[in-house]
Amino acid sequence: MEGRKPCLKCLLAELDYDEYTQSLLDYIKKVPADRRVSEEVYQSRLAQCRSCEKLINGMCAECGCYVELRALKSASDCAAPVKRWTSQTDLQ
């Protein structure tokens, strides 16, 4: 990324792939089904992250997480002080 501006509103899957990015995306694919939210919930969460001013190069500037991983996990919630989405366990 030397000499390039950070990509605002980009997720990892939308950035140039390097070995590190690919390993993160591979890890995301391996998260067990019982720890994941549905695809519909996942895409909804990612849409909320994309609209957030704290998203930079696939990371949340609020907490430092990779939003594609955080949004995937059912026990995770948004790190912002005013939550854009909450954990699936909160709904039970």
Secondary structure, DSSP 4 states (H G I P E B T S, - for coil): -TTS---BT--GGGSPP-HHHHHHHHHHHTS-GGGBPPHHHHHHHHHHHHT-TTEETTEETTT--BHHHHHHBTT----SSS-SS--GGGG-
